[in-house]
Amino acid sequence: MAATYCQNCGSRLTGPFCAQCGTTSSNQPEKASEYRSPITFPEPSTPEVSNGSKIIWGVSFFGLMAIAWLFFSETDADRYYREQGYNPSSAVSDPSKPKSFKISVSGTPGIPFQGSYMTTQSNGQSSSKTVDGVIPPSFNASGWMVSTAFRKKDSGRELSVSIQVEGITLNTETTTVPYGIVSIVTQ
């Protein structure tokens, strides 16, 4: 005889399956003690740690330490600004000391390029210059900030742009993509 109510959850049966718990009417338990029995989970076991996993954890730990060292280490630009007594809050208020930037374009010799660079002064005025040439030239600019964008005019191998202040490289970017673009902004 088919049950009209699910003996597992008590819902009314309208077909061969209970709409609430999914039990089939033919799978209804015979004894009341089989209903709603508590779910038990096995005790977790502690896996044995092999020497291989110890090595992996060690390599991971030292790898993270190396990344942290690289992230928090001082760069040439940081050292330059620290030695010059650079204070970002006073830089804007002291227009008497603009920086002299050298923009170097390098890479595969003979590759034609096109680009521009813009300098911004401490009072907010800016000036830009568009340039065309063949690798390797360099350009000088003076101001508080310089922004550059250069692109290869053909599918040559490599174009690199670097910005220096008093011989210290602040930033370098490189592209090997055909007709690729390199863009740098620095202060």
ZIHUSUL-V753885 format. One record per residue. N is the residue number from 1. SS is DSSP state (h for helix, s for strand, l for the rest). PSI is psi in whole degrees, -180 to 180 (none if undefined). NEAR is the number of other ideal C-beta (glycine too) atoms within 10 Angstrom. Layout:
N,SS,PSI,NEAR  N,SS,PSI,NEAR
This chain:
1,l,130,4  2,l,139,8  3,l,143,14  4,l,-16,9  5,s,142,13  6,l,126,21  7,l,-8,18  8,l,-48,18  9,l,-10,14  10,l,2,12  11,l,154,13  12,s,133,11  13,l,129,19  14,l,-1,9  15,l,-160,8  16,l,-13,10  17,s,149,15  18,l,130,23  19,l,-22,12  20,l,-52,13  21,l,-9,12  22,l,2,11  23,l,138,19  24,s,152,12  25,h,-26,17  26,h,-18,9  27,h,16,12  28,l,132,17  29,l,151,13  30,l,-32,7  31,l,148,7  32,h,-26,8  33,h,-19,8  34,h,-13,11  35,l,143,14  36,l,46,12  37,l,144,8  38,l,146,4  39,l,131,5  40,l,143,6  41,l,143,5  42,l,152,5  43,l,135,5  44,l,141,6  45,l,151,6  46,l,119,5  47,l,150,7  48,l,136,6  49,l,122,9  50,l,167,9  51,h,-32,7  52,h,-43,8  53,h,-30,11  54,h,-39,10  55,h,-42,10  56,h,-44,11  57,h,-39,11  58,h,-45,10  59,h,-42,10  60,h,-44,10  61,h,-48,10  62,h,-31,10  63,h,-44,10  64,h,-37,10  65,h,-39,10  66,h,-41,10  67,h,-43,10  68,h,-40,10  69,h,-44,9  70,h,-39,8  71,h,-39,7  72,h,1,7  73,l,157,8  74,l,133,8  75,l,172,12  76,h,-39,13  77,h,-42,18  78,h,-45,12  79,h,-43,11  80,h,-50,18  81,h,-37,18  82,h,-43,10  83,h,-30,9  84,l,-4,13  85,l,33,7  86,l,129,15  87,l,112,10  88,h,-32,8  89,h,-28,6  90,h,-12,10  91,h,-40,17  92,l,-33,11  93,l,-5,8  94,l,83,11  95,l,-1,11  96,l,-9,5  97,l,68,11  98,l,155,17  99,s,151,20  100,s,114,11  101,s,144,22  102,s,121,17  103,s,116,22  104,s,131,16  105,s,123,22  106,s,-177,17  107,s,-145,21  108,l,118,14  109,l,141,9  110,l,-5,10  111,l,128,20  112,s,145,12  113,s,166,22  114,s,143,13  115,s,-175,23  116,s,157,13  117,s,147,21  118,s,134,17  119,s,144,21  120,s,134,18  121,l,168,14  122,l,-23,16  123,l,4,9  124,l,-11,8  125,l,146,9  126,s,157,14  127,s,144,12  128,s,160,12  129,s,134,11  130,s,136,9  131,s,149,15  132,s,150,10  133,s,-169,15  134,s,138,12  135,l,133,20  136,l,104,15  137,l,176,13  138,s,155,11  139,s,147,16  140,s,140,8  141,s,154,21  142,s,135,12  143,s,-165,19  144,l,-29,20  145,s,147,18  146,s,141,25  147,s,132,19  148,s,153,26  149,s,121,15  150,s,145,25  151,s,150,16  152,s,139,25  153,l,0,15  154,l,-171,10  155,l,26,11  156,l,170,19  157,l,-52,11  158,l,140,15  159,s,125,26  160,s,142,18  161,s,133,24  162,s,150,19  163,s,130,23  164,s,151,20  165,s,118,19  166,l,45,10  167,l,-4,8  168,s,124,15  169,s,120,15  170,s,-36,21  171,s,145,15  172,s,136,14  173,s,148,15  174,s,146,13  175,s,145,19  176,l,4,14  177,l,137,12  178,l,132,10  179,l,29,12  180,l,161,15  181,s,141,14  182,s,131,22  183,s,132,13  184,s,139,18  185,s,133,13  186,s,160,16  187,l,none,16
